[in-house]
Amino acid sequence: MTTHRDDKKLRPRDLVVAACCGAVVALMVGASYAAVPLYDWFCRTTGFGGTTQVAEKAPDTILGRTIAVRFDSNVAPGLSWKFEPEQNEIKVRIGEVATVHYKVTNTTARAISAQASYNVTPLQIGGYFNKINCFCFTEQTLQAGETREMAVVFYIDPTIADDREQNDLNTITLSYTFYRMREPARPLAQTDKASSTRAN
């Protein structure tokens, strides 16, 4: 039979257990929020999953070896844009800076914002594919019926020549997919004004 005195002795232990459980839950919640940015940082740093690199300037070396770069364009469901490269494929020398253009058209009767995700295949090439400038770095807003030409400036890192596993590589595919961005909520005053205008 448990006495009242035994209950008092157990209370501090129960509090410690409860505190530990709470701490574990808090850590799990925090880890879930941190997982996405950490994974994104890991992909950008290592090229994992075909994630390309970001560079500020051109390399100092250009090699004689050429690689064909193909361009793929996609639009996610729910986004009524026409999106395509102006060239389907080019050949570039390793270390050479190349500029290619894509054309995108908003085929709807309203302004829409979207942003492009991207990767390269083969996936292990992401660490060698460097972008100096790209439309995918920022959100794009197109007005109704607007057509825009957008550029991507890139090069293939000369250090790829030191990777024996890539000696037979002759083609890289750069792929983009535009996703519609969630529209920001209008201030309440604007919503009331719009409702009032429709009522009149």
N, C-alpha and C positions, 0 to 999 in steps of 0.2 A: 504493500500500500504506500503510495507516494504522499509525503507530508507536505504541509504548506512551506516548510523550510526548504525542502528539495525543489519546489517550484521556483523559489527565489534564486536558488543557485543556477537553475537552468536558464533563467531570463537573459543574463549577459551573453551566454553562448548562443541563444536564439537570435539575439540582436546582431551578433557577429556574423552568423550564417545569413541572416536577412540582408545585411550590408554587403556581404560578398556576392550574393545573388544579384542585388541591385547593381553593383559595380560591373558584373559580367554582362548584364543586360545593356547597361549604358555603353560598354565597350563594343558590344555587337552592333548596336544602333549606330554608333560613331563609325565603325568599320564599314558598315553598309553605305553610309554617305560618302566615305573617303574612297571606296573601291573604284568608282567610276573615274574620278580625276587621276587616281594613282595608276589605273590601267591605261588611261589615255597618255599619261606621262611616260609610262613604260614603253608603250607602242611607238611613241614619237622618238624616244631615245634609242631604241634598239631596232626599229623597223619591223617589229613583230607584227604578223598578220598583214604584211604588205603596206604598213603605214610609212609614208614617205617622210623624208627629212626636210628641215627648213634651213636654208643657207642665206648668208648676207651678201656674198660675193662669189665670183667665178673662181674656179681652181687655177693654180699656176701652170698646170700640165694638161696638154691635150695629146692623147694617144692616137695612133693610126688606126686602131681597131674600131670598126663601126658596129652599131647595134640598131636594129629596127625597133622603133617605138610606135605602137598602135594606140589609137585613141577610141575609147568606148564611152558612150553617153547614155544615161538613163534618167527617167523621171518617175518618182514614187507615185503610187496610187493616190488620188485626191489632189494632184497638182496638175492643172491644165496648162502646162508649158510645153513648147516645142524646143528641144535642146539637141544640138548636134555639133560635131567638130567640123571645121572647114577643110581639114585634111584627115583622112583615115589612118595614114601612116607616113612616117618620115624616117630617114636614116641619119643617125648622128654619130660623131666620133666620141669616144669616151673622154670626158672632160670638156667637151664643147658645149657652150651655152646655146640652147635652142628656145625659140619662141613659137608657140602655136596658138591658134585662136579657135574659140568656140562661139557659136551663135545661139542665143536663146530668145524666145518670143513668148510673151504672155498672151495667150489666145482668149482670155476672158475679158469681160467688160468692167473689171474692177482691179484695183492695185493689189498685188500679192507679193509677200515676202517669202523667200526661200533661201536655203543654204545647201551647198554641195558637200557630201562626204566623198572620200576618195581612198583608193588603194592601188597598188601595182601587183601584177602577177608576172612571173612566179613570186610567191609571197616573201621568200627569203631575200628578194632584191630590194625590199623597202629601205634597208639600211644604206643602200648605195644610190638611191634615187633622190636627188636634192632639188627642192623648189626655191627659187629666189623670189618669185612673185607668183601669186595665184588668186583667181577670183574666189576660190574656195575658202580663203582665209577670213572672209567677211560675209555677212548676210547681204543678199541681193534683193532689192525691191524694184519690181517692174510695174509701171503704170499699165492701164488697160490697153492692150494691143501693142505695147512697146516691144521693140526688138533691140537687143544689145549685143555688141561684140565684146567678148571677154578673153583675156590672154592668160597663159600660164608660161612662166619662164623657168627652165629647169636644166639640169645637167646630170650626167651619170658620173659618180665619184671615181676618179682614176685608181683608187685603192682596190677597186674590184678586180684589177689585173693581178693582184696578189692572192686572190682567193681562187685556188685551183679548182674548187667545185663549180666555178662559174666560167671555166674555160670554154665550154661548149654553148654558153648562152648566146643566142643571136636575136631574140625577140623579147621585148618587154611590152606589156599592155597596161596603160594608164586608164583607170576607170573612174568615172564620176557618176554620182546619183544625186539629183536635186530633191530635197525634202521640203515640204511646205512648213513654214514657221507658224507657230500659234500667234494669232492676232492679239495685240495688247488690248486689255479691257478699256473701254471708253470711260472717262470721268462721268460721275452720276449726273452732273449738270448738263453735259452734252447729250446723255441718254434721254433725260427729261425733255430737252429742247427738241430732239428728233421726234419723240413721241408726240409732243405738242404740235409740231409741224404736220405730222401725218393726220392728226385729229382734225386740224383745220382744213 
